[in-house]
Amino acid sequence: MNLPVTEWQAIAAASDLTPGQFLEFHLTQTTGEPASVPLTGFAFLDGDTPRAYLNACPHLGIELNWLPGRFMDVDNLFIQCSTHGALFKPGSGECIAGPCQGDALTPLEIRLQNGEVQVRAQD
């Protein structure tokens, strides 16, 4: 999904970004026409590297998580779509198994600034 670049948006305190935890958030932008549906995303630490993606499977556009904050497969190795089981590499968002194999999650830029976790759509 191509998103227009937006301003940085604070989503949580930097201290909330901890290993093994996923932060879910609503973006201030929407999908646009025709529905203007609010967009959601999630952020997490991939080792020591913060990552953020749009919470939308590239196959059907549905949210990925099983339950609030639950995005990983049972082995805790890959992000998994709760609807059809597609598996995504946490570091790149690339789909390695499932109906969207070869596609990828939509990344969001992420930074830690002034004690906050901030995100925005990428260029």
ChimeraX commands (.cxc) that place a marker at each C-alpha (Angstrom):
marker #1 position 0.00,0.00,0.00 radius 0.5
marker #1 position 1.44,3.38,-0.97 radius 0.5
marker #1 position 0.85,6.00,1.68 radius 0.5
marker #1 position 1.60,9.69,1.36 radius 0.5
marker #1 position 4.44,10.81,3.61 radius 0.5
marker #1 position 3.06,12.38,6.75 radius 0.5
marker #1 position 4.40,14.21,9.77 radius 0.5
marker #1 position 5.93,12.24,12.61 radius 0.5
marker #1 position 3.30,10.92,15.01 radius 0.5
marker #1 position 4.04,10.00,18.64 radius 0.5
marker #1 position 2.59,6.59,19.50 radius 0.5
marker #1 position 4.02,5.77,22.93 radius 0.5
marker #1 position 6.69,6.56,25.46 radius 0.5
marker #1 position 10.09,5.20,24.44 radius 0.5
marker #1 position 10.10,3.13,27.65 radius 0.5
marker #1 position 7.01,1.25,26.35 radius 0.5
marker #1 position 9.02,-0.25,23.48 radius 0.5
marker #1 position 10.40,-3.36,25.16 radius 0.5
marker #1 position 11.67,-6.72,23.84 radius 0.5
marker #1 position 8.89,-9.20,23.12 radius 0.5
marker #1 position 6.12,-6.59,23.25 radius 0.5
marker #1 position 4.16,-5.11,20.36 radius 0.5
marker #1 position 2.73,-1.59,20.45 radius 0.5
marker #1 position -0.49,-1.16,18.48 radius 0.5
marker #1 position -1.57,2.32,17.39 radius 0.5
marker #1 position -3.92,4.24,15.14 radius 0.5
marker #1 position -2.41,6.50,12.50 radius 0.5
marker #1 position -3.78,9.98,12.06 radius 0.5
marker #1 position -4.10,9.38,8.30 radius 0.5
marker #1 position -6.75,7.21,6.64 radius 0.5
marker #1 position -6.86,4.96,3.57 radius 0.5
marker #1 position -8.46,7.72,1.49 radius 0.5
marker #1 position -11.15,7.04,-1.06 radius 0.5
marker #1 position -13.55,5.43,-1.05 radius 0.5
marker #1 position -13.83,4.43,2.60 radius 0.5
marker #1 position -11.52,6.75,4.58 radius 0.5
marker #1 position -10.88,3.89,6.97 radius 0.5
marker #1 position -8.53,4.66,9.88 radius 0.5
marker #1 position -5.19,2.90,9.56 radius 0.5
marker #1 position -3.58,0.93,12.36 radius 0.5
marker #1 position 0.00,-0.08,12.82 radius 0.5
marker #1 position 2.28,-1.92,15.18 radius 0.5
marker #1 position 5.80,-1.35,16.46 radius 0.5
marker #1 position 8.27,-3.68,18.15 radius 0.5
marker #1 position 11.94,-4.30,18.76 radius 0.5
marker #1 position 13.68,-6.61,16.29 radius 0.5
marker #1 position 16.68,-7.37,18.49 radius 0.5
marker #1 position 17.74,-3.81,19.34 radius 0.5
marker #1 position 16.24,-2.29,16.17 radius 0.5
marker #1 position 12.82,-0.63,16.38 radius 0.5
marker #1 position 10.48,-1.58,13.53 radius 0.5
marker #1 position 6.97,-0.50,12.57 radius 0.5
marker #1 position 4.52,-1.74,9.96 radius 0.5
marker #1 position 1.01,-0.99,8.86 radius 0.5
marker #1 position -1.26,-3.59,10.48 radius 0.5
marker #1 position -2.60,-4.89,7.16 radius 0.5
marker #1 position -1.96,-8.18,5.38 radius 0.5
marker #1 position -0.91,-7.51,1.76 radius 0.5
marker #1 position -3.22,-10.34,0.64 radius 0.5
marker #1 position -6.57,-9.14,2.01 radius 0.5
marker #1 position -5.78,-5.87,3.79 radius 0.5
marker #1 position -7.06,-7.27,7.09 radius 0.5
marker #1 position -5.35,-6.79,10.44 radius 0.5
marker #1 position -2.70,-9.39,11.21 radius 0.5
marker #1 position -2.87,-9.92,14.95 radius 0.5
marker #1 position -4.49,-12.86,16.71 radius 0.5
marker #1 position -5.37,-10.90,19.84 radius 0.5
marker #1 position -4.28,-7.47,21.07 radius 0.5
marker #1 position -0.48,-7.41,20.93 radius 0.5
marker #1 position -0.21,-10.95,19.48 radius 0.5
marker #1 position 1.52,-10.94,16.09 radius 0.5
marker #1 position 4.09,-13.75,16.20 radius 0.5
marker #1 position 3.77,-17.40,15.20 radius 0.5
marker #1 position 3.90,-20.15,17.86 radius 0.5
marker #1 position 7.69,-20.44,17.52 radius 0.5
marker #1 position 8.05,-16.67,17.96 radius 0.5
marker #1 position 10.10,-16.42,14.74 radius 0.5
marker #1 position 7.78,-14.78,12.22 radius 0.5
marker #1 position 4.91,-12.31,12.14 radius 0.5
marker #1 position 1.86,-14.36,11.21 radius 0.5
marker #1 position -1.46,-13.34,9.67 radius 0.5
marker #1 position -4.24,-14.62,11.93 radius 0.5
marker #1 position -6.62,-15.18,9.01 radius 0.5
marker #1 position -4.67,-17.37,6.61 radius 0.5
marker #1 position -1.36,-18.05,8.33 radius 0.5
marker #1 position 0.97,-16.09,6.02 radius 0.5
marker #1 position 4.42,-15.68,7.57 radius 0.5
marker #1 position 6.48,-12.47,7.41 radius 0.5
marker #1 position 10.13,-11.83,8.30 radius 0.5
marker #1 position 10.17,-9.34,11.22 radius 0.5
marker #1 position 13.20,-7.45,9.88 radius 0.5
marker #1 position 11.99,-6.85,6.33 radius 0.5
marker #1 position 8.25,-7.58,6.37 radius 0.5
marker #1 position 8.74,-9.96,3.43 radius 0.5
marker #1 position 6.12,-12.69,3.14 radius 0.5
marker #1 position 7.88,-16.06,2.98 radius 0.5
marker #1 position 4.83,-18.39,3.14 radius 0.5
marker #1 position 1.14,-18.11,2.35 radius 0.5
marker #1 position -1.02,-16.57,-0.37 radius 0.5
marker #1 position 0.91,-13.29,-0.41 radius 0.5
marker #1 position 4.36,-14.91,-0.76 radius 0.5
marker #1 position 6.71,-12.43,-2.40 radius 0.5
marker #1 position 4.74,-9.41,-1.15 radius 0.5
marker #1 position 5.66,-7.54,2.01 radius 0.5
marker #1 position 4.14,-5.63,4.89 radius 0.5
marker #1 position 4.03,-1.85,4.47 radius 0.5
marker #1 position 6.86,-0.42,6.58 radius 0.5
marker #1 position 6.56,2.79,8.54 radius 0.5
marker #1 position 9.50,4.96,9.48 radius 0.5
marker #1 position 10.17,4.78,13.19 radius 0.5
marker #1 position 12.39,6.77,15.51 radius 0.5
marker #1 position 12.95,7.37,19.21 radius 0.5
marker #1 position 12.89,11.11,19.85 radius 0.5
marker #1 position 12.39,13.20,22.99 radius 0.5
marker #1 position 11.45,10.12,25.02 radius 0.5
marker #1 position 8.76,9.06,22.52 radius 0.5
marker #1 position 8.33,6.38,19.88 radius 0.5
marker #1 position 7.37,8.22,16.67 radius 0.5
marker #1 position 6.23,6.85,13.30 radius 0.5
marker #1 position 5.32,8.14,9.85 radius 0.5
marker #1 position 4.71,6.80,6.36 radius 0.5
marker #1 position 7.90,6.30,4.34 radius 0.5
marker #1 position 8.93,8.18,1.20 radius 0.5
marker link #1:1,2 radius 0.2
marker link #1:2,3 radius 0.2
marker link #1:3,4 radius 0.2
marker link #1:4,5 radius 0.2
marker link #1:5,6 radius 0.2
marker link #1:6,7 radius 0.2
marker link #1:7,8 radius 0.2
marker link #1:8,9 radius 0.2
marker link #1:9,10 radius 0.2
marker link #1:10,11 radius 0.2
marker link #1:11,12 radius 0.2
marker link #1:12,13 radius 0.2
marker link #1:13,14 radius 0.2
marker link #1:14,15 radius 0.2
marker link #1:15,16 radius 0.2
marker link #1:16,17 radius 0.2
marker link #1:17,18 radius 0.2
marker link #1:18,19 radius 0.2
marker link #1:19,20 radius 0.2
marker link #1:20,21 radius 0.2
marker link #1:21,22 radius 0.2
marker link #1:22,23 radius 0.2
marker link #1:23,24 radius 0.2
marker link #1:24,25 radius 0.2
marker link #1:25,26 radius 0.2
marker link #1:26,27 radius 0.2
marker link #1:27,28 radius 0.2
marker link #1:28,29 radius 0.2
marker link #1:29,30 radius 0.2
marker link #1:30,31 radius 0.2
marker link #1:31,32 radius 0.2
marker link #1:32,33 radius 0.2
marker link #1:33,34 radius 0.2
marker link #1:34,35 radius 0.2
marker link #1:35,36 radius 0.2
marker link #1:36,37 radius 0.2
marker link #1:37,38 radius 0.2
marker link #1:38,39 radius 0.2
marker link #1:39,40 radius 0.2
marker link #1:40,41 radius 0.2
marker link #1:41,42 radius 0.2
marker link #1:42,43 radius 0.2
marker link #1:43,44 radius 0.2
marker link #1:44,45 radius 0.2
marker link #1:45,46 radius 0.2
marker link #1:46,47 radius 0.2
marker link #1:47,48 radius 0.2
marker link #1:48,49 radius 0.2
marker link #1:49,50 radius 0.2
marker link #1:50,51 radius 0.2
marker link #1:51,52 radius 0.2
marker link #1:52,53 radius 0.2
marker link #1:53,54 radius 0.2
marker link #1:54,55 radius 0.2
marker link #1:55,56 radius 0.2
marker link #1:56,57 radius 0.2
marker link #1:57,58 radius 0.2
marker link #1:58,59 radius 0.2
marker link #1:59,60 radius 0.2
marker link #1:60,61 radius 0.2
marker link #1:61,62 radius 0.2
marker link #1:62,63 radius 0.2
marker link #1:63,64 radius 0.2
marker link #1:64,65 radius 0.2
marker link #1:65,66 radius 0.2
marker link #1:66,67 radius 0.2
marker link #1:67,68 radius 0.2
marker link #1:68,69 radius 0.2
marker link #1:69,70 radius 0.2
marker link #1:70,71 radius 0.2
marker link #1:71,72 radius 0.2
marker link #1:72,73 radius 0.2
marker link #1:73,74 radius 0.2
marker link #1:74,75 radius 0.2
marker link #1:75,76 radius 0.2
marker link #1:76,77 radius 0.2
marker link #1:77,78 radius 0.2
marker link #1:78,79 radius 0.2
marker link #1:79,80 radius 0.2
marker link #1:80,81 radius 0.2
marker link #1:81,82 radius 0.2
marker link #1:82,83 radius 0.2
marker link #1:83,84 radius 0.2
marker link #1:84,85 radius 0.2
marker link #1:85,86 radius 0.2
marker link #1:86,87 radius 0.2
marker link #1:87,88 radius 0.2
marker link #1:88,89 radius 0.2
marker link #1:89,90 radius 0.2
marker link #1:90,91 radius 0.2
marker link #1:91,92 radius 0.2
marker link #1:92,93 radius 0.2
marker link #1:93,94 radius 0.2
marker link #1:94,95 radius 0.2
marker link #1:95,96 radius 0.2
marker link #1:96,97 radius 0.2
marker link #1:97,98 radius 0.2
marker link #1:98,99 radius 0.2
marker link #1:99,100 radius 0.2
marker link #1:100,101 radius 0.2
marker link #1:101,102 radius 0.2
marker link #1:102,103 radius 0.2
marker link #1:103,104 radius 0.2
marker link #1:104,105 radius 0.2
marker link #1:105,106 radius 0.2
marker link #1:106,107 radius 0.2
marker link #1:107,108 radius 0.2
marker link #1:108,109 radius 0.2
marker link #1:109,110 radius 0.2
marker link #1:110,111 radius 0.2
marker link #1:111,112 radius 0.2
marker link #1:112,113 radius 0.2
marker link #1:113,114 radius 0.2
marker link #1:114,115 radius 0.2
marker link #1:115,116 radius 0.2
marker link #1:116,117 radius 0.2
marker link #1:117,118 radius 0.2
marker link #1:118,119 radius 0.2
marker link #1:119,120 radius 0.2
marker link #1:120,121 radius 0.2
marker link #1:121,122 radius 0.2
marker link #1:122,123 radius 0.2
view
